[in-house]
């Protein structure tokens, strides 16, 4: 049976990762290797300045005191001792849309897999103040995972999947949404009067685009966006080539 690695950024105790692992068990042998503590919004960080610990929690469940990227590397080298057939990261509590993929530890788990040549997807569910229902997100993950096991995507490509609340109307293949992001940093003071700061959720104005991931989930559809690690701005190569690279003579 296929070997499936499941990770996330919410930690191995998360209800989302448990629901995901249960659902994927019908496709292959599932092993969870996830952070011991929550590592949300940590992006593609790799721990290099301290040792990492691998804890065997339960049958096919491991905790790593590091980031999702750490978890994938520890899983490949110490748990599987080779490459699994698939990586699925999630189910995250809250969407990872548009520019947010650069901050997301959930997306980073699948991204690290892509860098290693492992097919994968990241799955995120709409945030709610009520109890989370992972049913439809898990179903979407299983359907897409099954497809990836049967038909490979282009090299170093992975899927970013976002699921709306309730039963989806269907699935859309999407692009990353664009937005105007206004940073919000709250300034507070400790009892000694020294300032400290909280980076808060900024105000977002999403650009209208009928094929964006944001629009898809707003319309009640599962958004499936193919991503890859190549950050080259190919459309800007010509413009960069027209820049002057020669040092300017000093004016006296």
Residue pairs with C-beta under 8 A, 6 or more apart in sequence:
1 27
1 28
1 29
2 27
2 28
2 29
2 84
2 85
2 86
2 149
3 28
3 29
3 31
3 80
3 84
3 85
3 86
4 24
4 27
4 28
4 29
4 30
4 31
4 84
4 85
4 86
4 87
4 88
4 145
5 31
5 33
5 72
5 75
5 76
5 80
5 84
5 86
5 87
5 88
5 113
5 118
6 17
6 20
6 21
6 24
6 30
6 31
6 32
6 33
6 34
6 87
6 88
6 89
7 17
7 32
7 33
7 34
7 68
7 71
7 72
7 75
7 87
7 88
7 89
7 109
8 14
8 16
8 17
8 20
8 34
8 35
8 68
8 89
8 90
8 91
8 92
8 105
8 106
8 109
9 35
9 38
9 39
9 40
9 41
9 42
9 67
9 68
9 89
9 92
9 104
9 105
9 106
9 108
9 109
10 16
10 17
10 34
10 35
10 38
10 39
10 40
10 92
10 93
10 106
11 17
11 34
11 35
11 36
11 37
11 38
11 39
11 63
12 32
12 34
12 35
12 36
12 57
12 61
12 62
12 63
14 34
14 93
15 132
15 134
16 90
16 91
16 92
16 93
16 125
16 132
16 134
16 137
17 32
17 34
17 90
17 91
19 91
19 134
19 135
19 137
19 138
20 88
20 90
20 91
20 123
20 134
20 137
20 138
20 141
21 30
21 32
22 138
23 138
23 139
23 141
23 142
24 30
24 88
24 141
24 142
24 145
26 142
27 142
27 145
27 146
27 149
28 85
28 86
28 149
29 60
30 60
31 60
31 61
31 62
31 75
31 79
31 80
31 84
32 60
32 61
32 62
33 62
33 63
33 64
33 71
33 72
33 74
33 75
33 79
34 62
34 63
34 64
34 68
34 71
35 63
35 64
35 65
35 66
35 67
35 68
35 70
35 71
35 105
36 53
36 55
36 63
36 64
36 65
37 65
39 66
39 67
39 68
39 105
40 105
41 103
41 104
41 105
42 67
42 68
42 103
42 105
42 108
43 102
43 103
43 104
43 105
43 108
44 69
44 108
44 111
44 112
45 67
45 69
45 105
45 108
46 67
46 69
46 70
46 73
47 66
47 67
47 70
52 64
52 65
52 66
52 70
52 74
53 64
53 65
54 62
54 63
54 64
54 74
54 78
54 79
55 62
55 63
55 64
55 65
56 62
57 63
62 74
62 75
62 79
64 70
64 71
64 74
66 74
67 105
67 108
68 89
68 105
68 106
68 108
68 109
68 112
69 108
69 109
69 111
69 112
71 109
72 87
72 109
72 112
72 113
72 116
73 112
75 84
76 82
76 83
76 84
76 116
83 116
83 117
83 118
84 118
85 118
85 119
85 149
86 118
86 119
86 120
86 145
86 148
86 149
87 109
87 110
87 112
87 113
87 118
87 119
87 120
87 121
87 158
88 110
88 120
88 121
88 122
88 123
88 141
88 145
89 106
89 107
89 108
89 109
89 110
89 120
89 121
89 122
89 123
90 106
90 122
90 123
90 124
90 125
90 137
90 141
90 161
91 123
91 124
91 125
91 134
91 137
91 138
91 141
91 163
92 104
92 106
92 122
92 123
92 124
92 125
93 125
93 127
93 132
94 124
94 125
94 126
94 127
95 124
95 125
95 126
95 127
95 162
95 217
96 104
96 106
96 107
96 122
96 124
96 160
96 162
97 162
97 176
97 177
97 213
97 214
97 217
97 223
98 176
98 177
98 178
98 179
98 206
98 212
98 213
98 214
99 176
99 178
99 179
99 181
101 107
101 160
101 176
101 227
104 122
104 124
106 122
106 123
106 124
107 122
107 160
107 227
109 120
109 122
110 120
110 121
110 122
110 158
110 159
110 160
111 122
111 158
111 227
111 229
113 119
113 120
113 158
114 120
114 156
114 157
114 158
114 227
114 228
114 229
115 156
115 229
117 155
117 156
119 148
119 149
119 152
119 153
119 158
120 148
120 158
120 159
121 141
121 144
121 145
121 148
121 158
121 159
121 160
121 161
122 158
122 159
122 160
122 161
123 137
123 140
123 141
123 161
123 162
123 163
124 137
124 160
124 161
124 162
124 163
125 132
125 134
125 137
125 162
125 163
125 165
126 162
126 163
126 164
126 165
126 217
128 165
136 163
136 166
136 167
136 168
136 222
137 161
137 163
140 161
140 163
140 168
140 171
140 222
141 161
144 159
144 161
144 224
148 159
153 159
153 226
154 228
156 228
156 229
156 230
157 226
157 227
157 228
158 226
158 227
158 228
159 224
159 225
159 226
159 227
160 213
160 223
160 224
160 225
160 226
160 227
161 222
161 223
161 224
161 225
162 213
162 216
162 217
162 222
162 223
162 225
163 217
163 222
163 223
164 217
164 218
164 220
164 221
164 222
166 220
168 220
168 221
168 222
169 219
169 220
169 221
170 221
170 222
171 221
171 222
171 224
172 211
172 216
172 221
172 222
172 223
172 224
173 224
173 225
173 226
174 211
174 212
174 213
174 215
174 216
174 223
174 224
174 225
175 209
175 211
175 212
175 213
175 225
176 212
176 213
176 225
176 227
177 206
177 207
177 209
177 212
177 213
177 214
177 215
178 206
178 207
178 209
178 212
179 204
179 205
179 206
179 207
179 214
180 204
180 205
180 207
181 202
181 203
181 204
182 202
182 203
182 204
183 199
183 202
184 199
184 200
184 201
184 202
184 203
185 197
185 198
185 199
185 200
186 197
186 198
186 200
187 195
187 196
187 197
188 195
188 196
188 197
188 198
189 195
189 196
190 196
206 212
206 214
206 215
208 215
209 215
213 223
213 225
214 223
216 222
216 223
217 223
